[in-house]
Amino acid sequence: MDDGVDCWRLAANTRVLDVNSRYAYLLWFRDFAATSIVAKAGDAVIGFVTGYRRPDELHTLVVWQVAVAEEARGCGLGAAMLDALFGAVPDADHLEATITPDNSGSIALFTAFADRNRADIRRSELFGPELLGASHEPEILFRIGPVGRRNP
């Protein structure tokens, strides 16, 4: 929970994420800490992935946001956090995320996750401009799975 404000700042600093209120991040890291992950360099938050289980589909981990500080980009931190988070939710066999069509970085991140896990990706529009507003790109649902578990 203590990382909520730092994650809010990091989200704002990315200048690409839809930034929620500080309150939302504080609640998120209180109530969904088991399905979220924070990366630090010393005491500084340099990355996070927020997620939750779909209430009607508990074997699906939904990734809400992925953020990596500018100074930590290009080192595979996003992929490492995504892998670690999925590994920490032992009964999940699917991962979902929504991505706007112009977000090539996120498309690459989730496509690589599917490739590493030899899982299929199904893409479909989840929310379009009629719901999000004309100025918002559509949110494309990436449903990845089933994801098999590797034995150590």
URURWO-V623491 format. One record per helix or strand. SS is the DSSP state (@ for helix, = for strand). FROM is the first residue (numbers start at 1). LEN is the number of residues. If there is no record, write none. Layout:
((SS,FROM,LEN) (SS,FROM,LEN))
//
This chain:
((@,4,11) (@,22,10) (@,33,3) (=,37,5) (=,44,11) (=,57,12) (@,70,3) (@,77,11) (=,94,7) (@,104,13) (=,121,7) (@,129,4) (=,139,7))
//
